Amino acid sequence: MDLWKTILVLLRRWYVAVPVFVVSLGLAGAAYAAVPLRWESSGTVVLTTPASGASSEAAKQRGLTNPFLAFDMSLGVTAAILIQNMKAPSVQEELGVDGEDSTYEVTGPEIGTPFIHVVAESTTKEGASEIVKRALERINKDLIDRQTALQAPPSTFILVEPVAPPTEAEPLRGGKLRATGAALVLGFAAMLTAAYGLESWSLSRKRKREAEERKTRSATPGGTTPPAEQKNWSEPTMRMEPAKTGSKPAR
């Protein structure tokens, strides 16, 4: 019943509902155009152990090993360290990511695995791919710097091997579609509000007019309004005739 009632109200007040709906479509189009299109690119690298293992022959004689390879699940732990470092605000600023127009996320498929996955978003197609490229380069540089700072033999350095190079950025239309959908919902609500508001106002005026008519009829005997008195011009009028005077006869 409510559905049919709504449809009937919209049909009766189409001259209000249609313009409001057209304006809503315009607002939805404006919202779609106003929200910038975002692009997404991704890339994955894996950490590998060098062929010489944790220490080279010359390093073994001096008792030198790579500290990053001196514990269980070493590659997975090293990957987790690099991932956490990439989340630092200073690193994001260095890579030119502001958190609004451009963002990136560095994750590992599973805890303890040596894979590092980077996903970047930007308002430009080239920007998304460039962020992924810079992030992967920064991961490699950070790994080399940390191993160098720990004085690990260069021949034992953990290597960063690309698994999936930065992909060509793809458009993300979810944000634009959500904004368009929100505008349409608000427009539909405005259309119903306008139609029901006019319907309620019209019914209120009708009830008020009917109440005044009933009040007028009840105040009149017999329920009818007496006709206005009219002057009867057909009534005869009295005229004063002058008295006739005559002369007496002469004697």
HUDANOR-V817088 format. One line per field, one symbol per residue. phi: phi as a letter, one per 40 degrees, with the letter a starting at -180 (. if undefined). psi: psi as a letter, one per 40 degrees, with the letter a starting at -180 (. if undefined). burial: I if it has 24 or more other ideal C-beta (glycine too) atoms within 12 Angstrom, else O. A space follows every 50 residues. Layout:
phi = ???
psi = ???
burial = ???
This chain:
phi = .cccccccccccbccbccdccccccccccccccccccbbbbaabbbcbcc ccgcacccccccgbbcccbcbcfdccccccccccccccdccccccgbcgb caaabbbbdacgcccbbbbbbacbcccccccccccccccccccccccccc fcddcbdcbbbcbbcdcccbcbcccccccccccccccccccccccccccc cccccccccccccccccccbdggbcccccbccccccbcbcccccbbcccc c
psi = ddddddddddddfdedddddddddddddddddddhihiihiiihiihihi deadiidddddefhihdeeeiifddddddddddddeehddddddefheec dhiihhihdiheieihhhhiiieiddddddddddddddddddddddddde fihdeehhihhhdhihihiiiheddddddddddddddddddddddddddd ddddddddddddddddddehheeihiihhihheeiiihhhhihhhihiii .
burial = OOOOOOOOIIOOIOOIIOOIIOOIOOIIOOIOOOOOIIIIIIIIIIIOII OOOIIOOOOOOOOOIIIIIOOOOIIIIIIIIIIOIIIOOOIIOOIOIOOO OIIIIIOIOOOOOIIIIIIIIIIOOOIIIIIIIIIIIIIIOIIIOOIOOO OIIOIIIIIIOIOOOIIOIOOIOOOIOOIIOOIIOOIIOIIIOIIIOIIO OOOOOOOOOOOOOOOOOOOOOOOOOOOOOOOOOOOOOOOOOOOOOOOOOO O
